[in-house]
Amino acid sequence: MHLEEEKKMNPQLYLPHELIIQILLGLPVKSLTRFKCVCKSWFSLICDPHFANSHFQIIAATHTQARRILLMSTSPLRKSQIINFEASLLDVDSASISNYRNFVRLDSYSRIEIKGSCRGFLLLHCFSNQRMYWIYDIYLWNPSTGFHKKIPLSRSAFDSGGQFYTDCYGFGYDRLTDDYLLVRMSTQHNYNWPPPHLEIFSLRANTWKEIEGTQFSYTRPIGDEQPKAGFLFNGAIHWFAYCRDLRQNVIVAFDLMEKKLFNMHLPNDFDRELNDFGLWVFGEFLSIWAMYYFDGDNDDDYNHRLEIWVMKEYKVDSPWTKILVHSFDDISRKYFFPICSTKSGDIIGTHAFSVAKCDDKGQLLEYHSYFNDQSGCEVALYTESLFSLPNNEQD
C-alpha cells in the first residue's frame, strides 16, 4: 500500500507535517542523513537548503554537542575522529570515525593541513611530492555529510611559486550574498620583492578576484615560523602578521562583507619572543592564547605557562584584558596547545599526540590518544551541518 493511501486510511497513526519538520530540525546530522531513506518527502525535505539553514541555526544555538573537534591523522593511512568535547575524553562513545565516503582521494596525499572552518566545512590543503617539488590542492569538505569540492588555485599562486610570498589562507561566509569566500593574503619574504596580493575566491561565482586598491605591507610575524590558518570571528578572518608601516606585530583582519583589511593591536604586554601563540574564542570573546616554556635546572624540569587575553568589546581600538595565567608543571615536555573551552570553563587542547583537558586552575584532568601512530594530527573545531556549497556540485 502506498504511504499516502495508508495515511488516509489511518490518519491517527501519522503526525502532521509541520510537527515532523520540528522534530527533524532538532536531530543531529548523522540521524538526518540516515532518515533520507525513509521516504521521498523526507529526502526532499532534508536536502532542502532552507531546511539545512534552519537546522544549523537551531543546532548551533541550542545544542552544544553539535560543536565538535575533528582530528585527522597525518600518516598516509589517514584516519579521523570526531569528538564531543563536552563529554569525557575517556568516553569512547563520544568519539566517532568521520565519514570519508566519496572522498577516498585524501589517502593519496602525503600531507594534509586544515586551514579554516566555517558552517560545517573545513578548508583543506592537500600536499603531494612530485619530482622533488611540493604541490598542493585545495578542498572544501563537510565531514558530517561527506560533501567536498576542489577549489582551483589562483593564477598568482602559480606565478609566485612560493618564491616571493608566504600565503595566508582563510575561509568564511558572507551572509549578505549567501556566499562562501576563500581568502588568500600573500605576505612578502623580503622588502624589495614585488608587492603582495589579496584575493578572494567566490564559491557562487566560482572565480578568483583580486582586491584592488588595498595598500598593505605585511611579513611573517616575529617569532612565528609558519603562517597560521586564518581565524574566523565576527564575520572577519584574522591572521598574525608583522606590519612594516607600524614596525610591530599586529592582528590583520579581512571583513568578508565590506571586503576591507584592518589592523588590530596586540596586548601591551604581549611578548614578541613567544614560543607558541594563537587566536581562539574563550567564552564568547575573541581571545589570544600564548604558551611560554621555561627550562629547569635539569632535564626533568620543564615548566609551562599559559596566558590568555580576551577582547570584551570587538572593535579596532578595544583593549585586551589578561584573564588567566596557568602553570603546567605536570605536563613536562609535552606541549599543550588550546583549542576550545567547555561550558564549565575547562580548556581542551592538544597534548603531544593526545587531546587533553585541563581545569580553570591549569591542572591536567584527563587526556586520550585517538590514534596509534606517533606522526601527529591536524585539529579543527567545527559545528556539524547539512550544508552543501553553491550550485550543489562536488567532485
Backbone hydrogen bonds, N-H to C=O, Kabsch-Sander energy under -0.5 kcal/mol:
donor,donor_aa,acceptor,acceptor_aa,energy
6,E,2,H,-2.3
7,K,3,L,-2.0
8,K,4,E,-1.6
9,M,5,E,-1.7
10,N,6,E,-2.4
13,L,10,N,-1.6
14,Y,11,P,-1.4
20,I,16,P,-2.0
21,I,17,H,-2.1
22,Q,18,E,-1.8
23,I,19,L,-2.2
24,L,20,I,-2.7
25,L,21,I,-2.2
26,G,22,Q,-0.6
26,G,23,I,-1.0
27,L,24,L,-1.6
32,L,28,P,-2.0
33,T,29,V,-2.6
34,R,30,K,-1.3
35,F,31,S,-2.2
36,K,32,L,-0.7
36,K,33,T,-0.6
37,C,34,R,-1.6
38,V,35,F,-1.5
43,F,39,C,-2.1
44,S,40,K,-2.6
45,L,41,S,-2.2
46,I,42,W,-2.8
47,C,43,F,-1.7
48,D,44,S,-0.6
48,D,45,L,-1.1
52,A,48,D,-2.2
53,N,49,P,-2.2
54,S,50,H,-2.3
55,H,51,F,-2.8
56,F,52,A,-2.1
57,Q,53,N,-2.2
58,I,54,S,-2.2
59,I,55,H,-2.8
60,A,56,F,-2.7
61,A,57,Q,-1.4
62,T,58,I,-2.2
63,H,59,I,-2.3
64,T,62,T,-0.6
66,A,63,H,-1.7
67,R,64,T,-1.5
68,R,66,A,-0.6
68,R,382,Y,-3.4
69,I,83,I,-2.0
70,L,380,A,-3.1
71,L,69,I,-0.5
71,L,81,Q,-2.9
72,M,378,E,-2.5
73,S,79,K,-2.6
74,T,376,G,-1.8
78,R,76,P,-2.1
81,Q,71,L,-2.3
82,I,96,S,-2.9
83,I,69,I,-2.9
84,N,94,S,-1.4
85,F,83,I,-1.0
87,A,84,N,-1.6
91,D,88,S,-1.2
92,V,90,L,-1.0
94,S,91,D,-1.9
95,A,92,V,-1.1
96,S,82,I,-2.1
98,S,80,S,-0.7
99,N,143,P,-0.9
100,Y,98,S,-0.6
103,F,100,Y,-2.1
106,L,103,F,-1.4
107,D,104,V,-1.6
108,S,105,R,-1.8
109,Y,106,L,-1.4
110,S,127,F,-1.6
111,R,127,F,-1.6
113,E,125,H,-2.6
115,K,113,E,-0.6
115,K,123,L,-3.3
116,G,123,L,-0.8
118,C,121,F,-2.4
121,F,118,C,-2.4
122,L,141,W,-2.8
123,L,116,G,-2.4
124,L,122,L,-0.6
124,L,139,Y,-2.9
125,H,113,E,-2.9
126,C,124,L,-0.6
126,C,137,D,-3.0
127,F,111,R,-3.5
127,F,125,H,-0.6
128,S,135,I,-2.6
130,Q,128,S,-0.7
130,Q,133,Y,-3.0
133,Y,130,Q,-1.4
135,I,128,S,-2.6
135,I,133,Y,-0.5
137,D,126,C,-2.3
138,I,151,I,-0.7
139,Y,124,L,-2.3
140,L,149,K,-2.4
141,W,122,L,-2.1
142,N,147,F,-3.2
145,T,142,N,-0.7
146,G,142,N,-2.8
149,K,140,L,-2.2
151,I,138,I,-3.1
158,F,154,S,-1.3
159,D,155,R,-2.5
160,S,156,S,-2.5
161,G,157,A,-1.3
163,Q,160,S,-2.4
166,T,187,T,-2.4
167,D,165,Y,-0.5
168,C,185,M,-3.1
169,Y,167,D,-0.5
170,G,183,V,-1.9
172,G,181,L,-2.4
174,D,179,D,-3.3
175,R,173,Y,-0.8
177,T,174,D,-0.5
178,D,174,D,-0.9
179,D,174,D,-1.8
181,L,172,G,-2.7
182,L,201,F,-2.2
183,V,170,G,-2.8
183,V,181,L,-0.5
184,R,199,E,-2.8
185,M,168,C,-3.1
186,S,184,R,-0.5
186,S,197,H,-2.5
187,T,166,T,-2.7
187,T,185,M,-0.5
188,Q,218,Y,-1.7
189,H,164,F,-1.8
193,W,190,N,-1.4
199,E,184,R,-2.5
200,I,209,K,-2.5
201,F,182,L,-3.1
202,S,200,I,-0.5
202,S,207,T,-2.2
203,L,180,Y,-2.4
203,L,201,F,-0.6
206,N,202,S,-2.0
207,T,202,S,-0.9
209,K,200,I,-2.3
211,I,198,L,-3.2
212,E,210,E,-0.9
214,T,211,I,-0.6
215,Q,213,G,-0.8
216,F,214,T,-0.7
219,T,242,Y,-2.1
220,R,188,Q,-0.6
224,D,221,P,-1.8
225,E,223,G,-0.5
230,G,169,Y,-2.6
231,F,238,H,-2.8
232,L,230,G,-0.6
233,F,236,A,-2.7
236,A,233,F,-1.4
237,I,254,F,-2.1
238,H,231,F,-2.4
239,W,252,V,-2.4
241,A,250,V,-2.2
242,Y,219,T,-2.6
243,C,241,A,-0.6
243,C,248,Q,-2.6
244,R,217,S,-2.3
244,R,242,Y,-0.7
247,R,243,C,-1.7
248,Q,243,C,-1.4
250,V,241,A,-3.2
251,I,264,M,-2.8
252,V,239,W,-2.3
252,V,250,V,-0.6
253,A,262,F,-3.1
254,F,237,I,-2.4
255,D,253,A,-0.5
255,D,260,K,-3.0
256,L,235,G,-2.2
256,L,254,F,-0.5
259,K,255,D,-1.7
260,K,255,D,-0.7
262,F,253,A,-2.3
264,M,251,I,-2.7
265,H,316,V,-0.7
270,F,267,P,-1.8
271,D,269,D,-0.7
274,L,271,D,-0.8
275,N,291,M,-0.8
276,D,291,M,-1.2
278,G,289,W,-2.0
280,W,287,S,-2.2
282,F,280,W,-0.5
282,F,285,F,-2.0
283,G,281,V,-0.6
284,E,282,F,-0.7
285,F,282,F,-1.7
286,L,311,M,-0.6
287,S,280,W,-2.6
288,I,309,W,-2.1
289,W,278,G,-2.4
290,A,307,E,-2.2
291,M,276,D,-2.7
292,Y,290,A,-0.5
292,Y,305,R,-2.8
294,F,303,N,-2.9
296,G,301,D,-1.8
301,D,298,N,-1.6
302,Y,300,D,-0.6
303,N,294,F,-2.1
305,R,292,Y,-2.1
306,L,326,H,-2.7
307,E,290,A,-2.7
307,E,305,R,-0.5
308,I,324,L,-2.1
309,W,288,I,-2.5
310,V,321,T,-2.1
311,M,286,L,-2.4
312,K,310,V,-0.7
315,K,313,E,-1.0
318,S,315,K,-1.4
321,T,310,V,-2.5
323,I,308,I,-2.3
323,I,321,T,-0.6
324,L,308,I,-1.3
326,H,306,L,-2.9
328,F,304,H,-2.3
331,I,328,F,-0.8
332,S,329,D,-0.8
334,K,331,I,-1.7
335,Y,333,R,-0.7
337,F,350,T,-1.9
339,I,348,I,-3.5
340,C,348,I,-1.5
342,T,346,D,-2.4
345,G,342,T,-1.3
347,I,358,C,-2.8
348,I,340,C,-2.9
349,G,356,A,-2.5
350,T,337,F,-2.2
351,H,354,S,-3.2
352,A,335,Y,-1.4
354,S,351,H,-2.0
355,V,368,H,-2.5
356,A,349,G,-3.5
357,K,366,E,-2.8
358,C,347,I,-2.6
359,D,363,Q,-2.1
362,G,359,D,-1.9
365,L,357,K,-3.1
365,L,363,Q,-0.5
366,E,357,K,-1.4
368,H,355,V,-2.2
370,Y,368,H,-0.5
378,E,72,M,-2.9
380,A,70,L,-1.8
382,Y,68,R,-2.4
384,E,66,A,-2.0
392,N,389,L,-2.7
393,E,390,P,-0.6
395,D,148,H,-0.9
